[in-house]
Amino acid sequence: MKQDLIIDRRAFIGGGAAFAAAAGLQPAWAKTVSHGLAAKSQGTLTGEDIRMTVSDLSFQVDGKTAHAVGINGTIPAPLLRLKEGQNVRISVDNRLDEDTSIHWHGLIVPFQMDGVPGISFPGIRARSSFTYEFPVRQSGTYWYHSHSGLQEQLGHYGPIVIDPAGPDPIAYDREHVIVLSDWTFMHPHRLFTRLKQEGGFFNRNKRTLANKDQDKLSDADARMFAQMRMDPTDISDVTAAAYTYLINGHSPGENWTGLFRAGERVRLRIINAAAQTIFNVRIPGLKLLVVATDGIAVRPVEVDELQIGNAETYDLIVVPENQAYTLVAEGIDRSGMGVATLAPRAGMRAEVPTLRKRPTLTMMDMGMMDHSAHGAAADGSDMSMDHDMRDKSKVDFKVGPGVDMIAPMPMDRVGDPGIGLDDVGHKVLTYKDLVALTPNSDTRIPTRRIDIHLTGNMERFMWSMDGEKLSENPEPYRFARNERVRLRMINDTMMTHPMHLHGHFFEIVNGNPGQQPLKHTIRVLPGGYVDVDLTADAPGDWAFHCHLLYHMHAGMMRVVSVRPLEGEQA
């Protein structure tokens, strides 16, 4: 590491420019104690002309320091606060010795501004600059991150809040942004190499004779897992053996604290910016009122807990009393957790719950459960009609050494809360609970269905879509402009995949016709499928991938091509 780059983790990097020194320049929302978001607070980027500098810096967690990549000298990066209806120019200065990029996750922008090297633009070359320019066409909670290499794991991510042009449909008195992430002191390329060498390298909680009685697995099921060389405890590729889980850049010991006044309606804008960790979020003693997901308002639904996949966002309303509460972001495999505090005064702290017992995969997660009794599609339509929409060209896919299983009986799991959450004894959010606050703008019946298989070989850490990696140059998924299509994402693996489609929102087919919830990222559970309805209204070439960083890096990414472009003949 270069000595001249070793500075405080949230200090601005000068790089020859006239920046002030360190500690006082922390973003207000990410300080150890935060009063909440303010439109013009220090560390917030606003207006029509914004400058960002990407650079190397040092990052410290629990007294240990390592190399990182940040924006304007902070990790997480500064809060970008915009206004629906404005135009914005964002000039990015890359001071790294390698290429970088910024993808505006969930923002509807021209595809040339989407920020994916090799698909929508060349990338931002080392020691060069690039200016993004686009109209702001939406409001809500979003985020931004690098789409170059593994920089996202090194700290290259930050939150976006877009205020609506008119009145906000969500009433609140105070707001906090909550950025969840995972930090490792192992270099991400070395970590990836370890995963390639042994897919379960970081799983320190494997099934043994001593702990097998806590599992739901029967001996017969356990033998089947063994015969298939699959580990029922392999829930997350990277665990707390390598990760410290952060909230707003702080470890549990550093205890980020968000302040409130008793009785306030506090809006929590929760963003999962983790590279590889799906989190289960709860605040013991508080009900969580879910009011938006992926930036789009939904009909309020009260829950005790929710699972948030990588790149998803949820807006919650809580009404705390005059006491401290612990915000828990427990890793899906329950090997560790991120911890923060909500309190009326600095210095207060509530009890931190212990980790719950680790979950175990079942035969349903293999896609081996008979679901014939379900009979109807999630939206109540006749399954045979849905079957007739299928694009036969996409049913069969390449099967080779990168595909170690195909789910024989995948079932619709849109009503499942997530791995390990079906028996926790309280209400957990499911996608079936979500209802759009306003009617869907396009209620046309899809003209065809495309089945997309999420494929992999867990033992060899090979990941793909329809059996092919992006590097193998598969054909794009092609859509006519404004075509209405149903995508069925079928998970043939035993891991949850948060799937993200750039440039579009899709509707989850969940039994709420006319008010299906809009999402840009959705968790597809093991051995199951989800149906989404898509209006392909954004011309261009768009990335479509799993948002587990190392899965995408290994090849679980494809291109969606929407034509014609502006000015082209149909």
NUFI-831419 format. One line per 8 residues: number of its first residue (from 1); for each residue y, z, x negated of C-alpha. Coordinates in Angstrom, 1 decimal. Example, Ala and Ser with C-alpha at 12.3 -4.5 7.8 and 13.67 -1.06 7.14 Angstrom:
REM NUFI-831419
1> -4.5,7.8,-12.3  -1.1,7.1,-13.7
REM end
This chain:
REM NUFI-831419
1> 0.0,0.0,0.0  3.5,-0.8,-1.3  5.4,2.3,-2.2  8.6,1.0,-0.7  7.0,0.8,2.7  5.9,4.4,2.9  8.3,6.0,5.3  8.2,8.1,8.5
9> 6.0,6.5,11.1  8.7,6.1,13.7  11.5,5.3,11.4  13.1,1.9,11.3  12.2,-0.3,8.4  15.3,-1.5,6.5  13.8,-4.3,4.5  17.3,-4.8,2.9
17> 19.2,-4.4,6.2  21.5,-1.6,7.0  19.3,0.7,9.0  19.8,4.4,9.2  17.1,6.7,8.0  14.2,8.0,9.9  13.8,11.0,12.1  16.6,10.6,14.6
25> 15.7,7.1,15.5  12.5,7.8,17.4  12.3,6.1,20.8  13.4,8.8,23.3  10.4,8.2,25.6  7.9,8.6,22.6  9.4,11.7,21.1  7.2,14.8,21.0
33> 9.2,16.1,23.9  10.6,13.5,26.4  12.9,13.9,29.3  11.8,10.5,30.6  13.0,6.9,30.6  16.7,6.0,30.7  17.9,2.4,30.8  20.2,2.8,27.8
41> 18.4,5.5,25.8  17.9,5.1,22.1  14.9,3.0,21.3  15.1,0.9,24.4  15.8,-2.8,24.1  17.8,-4.4,26.9  20.1,-7.3,27.7  19.8,-11.1,27.3
49> 19.7,-11.3,23.5  17.1,-9.0,21.8  16.0,-8.8,18.2  12.7,-7.6,17.0  11.4,-7.2,13.5  7.7,-7.0,12.7  6.9,-5.3,9.4  4.5,-3.1,7.5
57> 5.0,0.6,7.7  3.2,3.8,7.2  1.8,5.7,10.2  0.8,9.4,10.2  -1.6,11.1,12.5  -2.4,14.8,12.1  -0.9,14.8,8.6  -2.9,11.8,7.3
65> -1.0,8.6,6.5  -2.2,5.0,6.5  -0.9,1.4,6.6  0.3,0.1,10.0  2.1,-2.8,11.5  5.0,-2.0,13.8  8.1,-3.4,15.5  11.6,-2.2,14.6
73> 9.9,0.5,12.6  8.1,2.3,15.5  4.6,2.8,16.8  4.4,2.3,19.7  7.0,-0.4,19.6  10.3,0.0,21.4  10.5,0.0,25.2  11.6,-3.4,26.4
81> 13.6,-2.9,29.7  14.5,-6.0,31.6  15.8,-7.0,35.0  14.1,-9.3,37.5  16.1,-12.5,37.7  17.7,-12.4,34.3  17.1,-14.8,31.4  16.1,-13.3,28.0
89> 16.1,-14.5,24.4  14.0,-12.5,22.1  14.3,-13.4,18.4  11.3,-12.1,16.3  11.7,-11.8,12.6  8.3,-11.7,10.8  8.6,-9.7,7.6  4.8,-9.6,7.0
97> 3.0,-11.6,4.4  0.8,-13.0,7.2  1.3,-14.8,10.5  2.1,-12.7,13.6  2.9,-13.3,17.3  3.9,-11.5,20.4  2.2,-12.0,23.8  4.1,-10.7,26.8
105> 1.1,-9.3,28.7  1.2,-10.0,32.4  4.6,-11.8,32.3  4.8,-15.2,34.0  6.4,-17.4,31.4  6.2,-21.1,30.3  3.0,-21.5,28.4  4.9,-22.4,25.2
113> 6.3,-18.9,25.3  3.0,-17.1,26.0  2.5,-16.2,22.3  -1.1,-17.1,21.6  -1.5,-18.9,18.2  -3.6,-22.1,18.4  -3.4,-22.3,22.2  0.2,-22.1,23.3
121> 2.1,-22.1,20.0  1.5,-22.2,16.3  2.3,-18.5,15.7  5.1,-17.0,13.7  4.5,-17.8,10.1  4.9,-15.2,7.3  8.5,-14.5,6.4  9.8,-16.6,9.2
129> 11.3,-16.2,12.7  10.7,-17.5,16.2  12.7,-17.1,19.4  11.1,-16.6,22.8  13.2,-17.6,25.7  12.2,-17.3,29.4  13.4,-16.3,32.8  12.2,-12.9,34.1
137> 10.4,-13.7,37.4  8.9,-10.3,38.3  9.2,-6.6,38.2  7.0,-3.6,37.3  5.1,-2.1,34.4  3.8,-4.4,31.6  3.5,-4.4,27.8  3.5,-6.7,24.7
145> 1.3,-7.0,21.7  0.2,-9.1,18.8  -2.3,-11.9,19.5  -2.8,-12.5,15.7  -5.9,-11.2,13.9  -6.4,-7.5,14.4  -2.8,-6.4,14.2  -3.0,-4.9,17.7
153> -5.3,-2.2,16.2  -2.7,-1.5,13.5  0.0,-0.5,15.9  1.6,-3.8,17.1  2.1,-3.0,20.8  4.8,-1.7,23.0  5.7,-1.1,26.7  7.8,-3.3,29.1
161> 9.5,-2.0,32.3  11.1,-4.6,34.5  13.5,-3.3,37.2  13.4,-5.2,40.6  16.3,-7.4,41.6  16.7,-5.4,44.8  15.6,-2.0,45.9  12.5,-0.6,44.3
169> 9.7,-0.2,46.9  8.5,2.8,45.0  10.6,6.0,45.4  10.7,8.4,42.5  13.1,10.9,40.8  12.0,10.6,37.2  9.7,8.3,35.2  7.7,8.5,32.1
177> 5.9,5.7,30.3  2.4,6.7,29.1  1.0,4.4,26.4  -2.7,5.0,25.6  -4.1,3.8,22.4  -6.8,4.3,19.8  -6.1,4.8,16.1  -8.5,4.5,13.1
185> -8.0,5.1,9.4  -10.7,2.5,8.7  -9.2,-0.9,8.2  -9.9,-3.0,11.3  -11.6,-5.8,9.3  -13.9,-3.3,7.7  -14.6,-1.7,11.1  -15.5,-5.2,12.5
193> -17.9,-5.7,9.6  -19.6,-2.4,10.3  -20.1,-3.5,13.9  -21.6,-6.9,12.8  -23.9,-5.0,10.4  -25.1,-2.6,13.1  -23.8,-2.8,16.7  -24.4,0.9,17.4
201> -23.0,2.1,14.0  -20.4,4.4,15.6  -22.6,5.8,18.4  -23.3,9.4,17.3  -24.6,10.4,20.7  -27.9,8.5,20.9  -30.7,9.6,23.1  -33.1,12.0,21.4
209> -36.0,14.2,22.5  -33.5,17.1,22.4  -31.0,15.7,24.8  -33.1,13.2,26.9  -33.4,15.6,29.8  -29.6,15.3,30.6  -30.1,11.6,31.2  -30.7,10.0,34.6
217> -33.2,7.7,33.1  -36.9,8.0,34.1  -39.4,7.7,31.3  -40.4,4.3,32.7  -36.8,3.1,32.5  -36.4,4.5,29.0  -39.5,2.6,27.9  -38.0,-0.6,29.4
225> -34.7,-0.1,27.5  -36.8,0.5,24.3  -38.8,-2.7,24.9  -35.6,-4.7,25.3  -34.1,-3.0,22.1  -31.2,-1.8,24.2  -29.6,1.6,23.9  -28.7,3.3,27.2
233> -26.1,5.4,25.4  -24.2,2.5,23.9  -21.3,2.7,26.2  -18.5,2.0,23.8  -18.7,0.0,20.5  -16.2,2.3,18.7  -16.2,6.0,19.4  -14.4,9.1,18.3
241> -16.5,8.9,15.2  -13.8,6.4,14.0  -11.0,6.9,16.6  -8.2,9.4,17.3  -7.0,8.8,20.8  -3.2,8.7,21.1  -0.7,9.1,23.9  2.7,7.6,23.1
249> 1.7,7.6,19.5  0.7,11.3,19.4  -2.7,12.9,18.8  -3.9,15.7,21.0  -2.8,18.2,18.4  0.7,16.7,18.3  0.8,17.1,22.1  3.3,14.7,23.5
257> 5.1,16.5,26.4  6.8,14.9,29.4  9.3,17.1,31.1  10.1,17.4,34.9  11.7,19.6,37.4  9.4,21.2,40.0  9.1,19.2,43.2  10.3,15.9,41.7
265> 8.4,12.7,42.4  7.5,11.7,38.9  6.5,8.1,38.2  3.9,7.7,35.4  3.8,4.1,34.1  0.3,4.2,32.4  -0.5,1.4,30.0  -3.8,1.0,28.2
273> -2.8,-0.5,24.9  -6.0,0.5,23.1  -7.9,-2.0,21.0  -11.4,-1.0,22.1  -11.3,2.0,24.4  -11.5,2.2,28.2  -10.1,5.5,29.4  -10.8,7.8,32.4
281> -7.4,9.3,33.4  -6.9,12.5,35.3  -4.5,15.5,35.5  -6.4,18.6,36.6  -4.5,20.3,39.4  -2.6,17.2,40.5  -3.3,14.5,42.9  -2.6,11.0,41.6
289> -0.9,8.6,44.1  -1.6,5.1,42.9  1.4,2.9,43.9  1.1,-0.2,41.6  -1.4,-1.9,39.3  -0.6,-4.5,36.6  3.0,-4.4,37.7  2.4,-5.2,41.4
297> 2.9,-2.7,44.2  -0.1,-1.7,46.3  -0.5,0.4,49.4  -0.4,4.0,48.1  -3.8,5.6,47.7  -4.5,9.1,46.6  -7.1,9.8,44.0  -8.1,12.5,41.5
305> -9.1,10.1,38.6  -9.1,6.5,37.7  -10.7,4.3,35.0  -8.2,2.1,33.2  -9.5,-0.9,31.2  -7.8,-2.3,28.1  -4.6,-4.0,29.0  -4.5,-2.7,32.6
313> -1.5,-0.8,33.9  -1.2,1.7,36.7  1.8,3.3,38.2  1.2,6.8,39.6  3.3,9.2,41.5  2.7,12.9,41.0  4.6,15.9,42.4  4.1,18.8,40.0
321> 4.9,22.4,40.7  6.6,24.9,38.3  3.8,24.9,35.7  2.3,22.9,32.9  -0.4,20.3,33.4  -2.7,18.5,31.0  -2.9,14.8,31.1  -6.4,13.7,30.0
329> -7.4,10.2,28.9  -11.1,10.6,28.2  -12.9,7.8,26.4  -15.4,6.0,28.7  -18.2,7.2,26.4  -16.8,10.8,26.4  -16.9,11.1,22.7  -13.2,12.1,22.6
337> -10.0,12.2,24.6  -6.3,11.7,24.4  -4.3,14.7,25.6  -0.7,15.2,26.6  1.3,17.7,28.6  3.5,17.5,31.7  5.7,20.6,31.9  9.0,21.9,33.3
345> 9.9,23.3,29.8  9.2,22.4,26.2  6.5,24.5,24.6  4.4,25.0,27.6  0.8,23.9,27.6  -2.0,24.0,30.1  -5.7,24.5,29.5  -7.4,21.4,28.0
353> -10.7,20.6,29.7  -13.9,20.2,27.6  -15.5,16.8,27.2  -17.9,16.0,30.1  -21.5,15.1,29.3  -21.9,11.6,28.0  -22.9,8.9,30.6  -26.1,6.9,30.3
361> -26.6,3.3,31.4  -29.1,2.6,34.2  -31.2,-0.3,35.4  -28.3,-1.3,37.7  -26.2,-1.8,34.5  -28.9,-4.2,33.4  -28.4,-6.2,36.6  -31.9,-5.2,37.7
369> -31.2,-3.6,41.1  -32.2,-5.4,44.3  -29.0,-5.8,46.4  -30.5,-7.9,49.1  -29.5,-5.3,51.6  -25.8,-5.9,50.9  -26.1,-9.2,52.6  -22.4,-10.2,52.8
377> -19.8,-11.0,50.2  -17.1,-8.4,49.5  -14.6,-10.1,51.7  -17.0,-10.2,54.6  -17.6,-13.9,54.4  -21.1,-15.4,54.7  -22.8,-15.5,51.3  -24.4,-18.9,52.0
385> -21.0,-20.4,52.6  -19.7,-18.9,49.4  -22.8,-20.3,47.6  -21.9,-23.8,48.8  -18.5,-23.6,47.0  -20.2,-23.2,43.7  -19.3,-25.7,40.9  -22.9,-26.6,39.9
393> -21.7,-27.7,36.5  -20.8,-24.1,35.6  -24.0,-22.4,36.8  -26.1,-23.3,33.7  -24.8,-22.3,30.3  -25.8,-22.4,26.7  -28.5,-19.8,25.8  -29.1,-19.1,22.1
401> -29.2,-16.3,19.6  -25.8,-15.0,20.9  -27.3,-14.2,24.3  -29.8,-11.3,24.4  -30.1,-10.9,28.2  -29.2,-12.5,31.5  -28.8,-10.1,34.5  -31.5,-11.2,37.0
409> -30.0,-9.5,40.0  -26.2,-8.9,39.4  -24.5,-7.2,42.3  -20.9,-7.0,43.5  -19.6,-3.8,41.8  -16.0,-4.0,43.0  -16.6,-0.7,44.9  -17.9,1.2,41.9
417> -15.6,3.7,40.1  -16.8,2.8,36.6  -19.5,4.0,34.2  -20.2,7.7,34.5  -17.8,8.3,37.4  -20.1,8.1,40.4  -21.0,11.8,40.5  -18.0,13.7,39.2
425> -17.4,15.5,42.5  -13.9,14.1,43.3  -12.2,10.9,44.4  -12.1,8.2,41.8  -10.2,5.0,42.3  -12.2,1.8,42.9  -10.9,-1.8,43.2  -12.0,-1.7,46.8
433> -9.3,1.0,47.4  -6.5,-1.4,46.4  -4.6,-3.2,49.1  -1.5,-5.4,48.3  1.7,-3.9,49.7  2.9,-7.3,50.9  0.8,-10.2,52.3  -0.7,-12.7,49.8
441> 1.5,-15.7,49.4  -1.5,-18.2,49.4  -4.2,-17.5,51.9  -6.0,-20.9,51.6  -9.7,-20.8,51.4  -10.9,-21.7,47.9  -12.3,-25.2,47.7  -14.9,-24.4,45.0
449> -16.4,-21.5,43.1  -17.0,-21.4,39.4  -19.4,-18.9,37.9  -18.4,-17.6,34.5  -21.0,-15.6,32.6  -19.9,-12.9,30.2  -22.5,-13.1,27.5  -23.4,-11.4,24.2
457> -26.0,-10.0,21.8  -25.1,-6.3,21.4  -27.5,-5.7,18.5  -25.9,-8.5,16.5  -22.4,-7.9,17.9  -22.0,-11.5,19.1  -19.8,-12.0,22.2  -19.1,-15.1,24.2
465> -18.4,-16.7,27.6  -21.0,-18.9,29.1  -22.9,-18.5,25.8  -20.2,-20.1,23.7  -17.6,-18.7,21.4  -14.0,-20.2,21.3  -14.6,-21.1,17.7  -17.4,-23.4,18.8
473> -14.8,-25.5,20.6  -16.3,-25.4,24.1  -14.7,-27.4,26.9  -11.8,-25.6,28.7  -12.2,-24.4,32.2  -10.1,-27.1,34.0  -8.1,-26.7,37.1  -5.8,-29.0,39.1
481> -2.3,-27.7,39.5  -2.0,-25.5,42.6  -5.8,-25.7,43.1  -7.2,-22.8,45.0  -10.5,-21.6,43.3  -12.8,-18.6,43.4  -14.0,-17.3,40.0  -17.1,-15.2,39.9
489> -17.3,-13.3,36.6  -20.9,-12.3,36.0  -21.5,-9.6,33.4  -24.8,-10.4,31.7  -24.2,-7.6,29.1  -24.5,-3.8,29.3  -20.8,-3.2,28.4  -17.8,-3.1,30.7
497> -15.5,-6.1,29.9  -11.8,-6.0,30.8  -11.1,-9.7,31.4  -7.6,-11.0,31.2  -6.3,-14.4,32.3  -2.9,-15.4,30.8  -0.2,-17.0,32.8  -1.6,-16.1,36.2
505> -2.3,-13.3,38.7  -5.6,-13.5,40.6  -6.6,-11.7,43.8  -9.6,-9.3,43.8  -11.9,-10.3,46.7  -12.4,-6.7,47.9  -12.6,-6.8,51.7  -8.9,-7.0,52.4
513> -8.3,-10.6,53.4  -4.6,-11.6,53.4  -3.7,-8.6,51.3  -6.1,-8.8,48.4  -4.7,-6.9,45.4  -3.1,-9.0,42.6  -4.2,-8.3,39.0  -4.0,-10.0,35.6
521> -6.8,-7.9,34.1  -10.0,-6.7,35.7  -12.9,-4.6,34.5  -16.3,-6.3,35.1  -19.0,-3.7,35.1  -22.4,-4.1,33.3  -25.0,-6.0,35.3  -22.5,-6.8,38.0
529> -19.9,-9.4,39.1  -16.5,-9.6,40.6  -15.0,-12.4,42.6  -11.3,-13.3,42.3  -9.3,-15.9,44.1  -6.9,-17.9,41.9  -4.1,-20.3,42.7  -3.7,-22.3,39.5
537> 0.0,-22.7,39.8  1.0,-22.5,36.1  0.6,-25.8,34.2  -0.4,-25.5,30.6  -3.2,-24.2,28.4  -3.9,-20.5,28.8  -6.1,-17.9,27.0  -8.8,-16.2,29.1
545> -10.7,-13.5,27.2  -12.1,-10.0,27.1  -9.4,-7.5,26.1  -11.7,-5.4,24.0  -10.1,-6.6,20.7  -13.3,-6.9,18.7  -15.1,-8.7,21.5  -12.3,-11.3,21.6
553> -12.3,-11.5,17.8  -16.0,-12.1,17.8  -15.6,-15.0,20.2  -15.4,-13.8,23.8  -12.4,-16.0,24.6  -12.0,-19.4,26.3  -9.1,-21.7,27.4  -8.0,-22.4,30.9
561> -6.3,-25.8,31.3  -4.1,-26.4,34.3  -2.8,-30.0,34.8  -0.6,-31.9,35.3  2.2,-30.5,33.2  5.8,-30.9,34.3  6.7,-34.6,34.5  3.1,-35.8,34.2
569> 1.4,-37.9,36.9  -1.3,-36.1,38.9
REM end
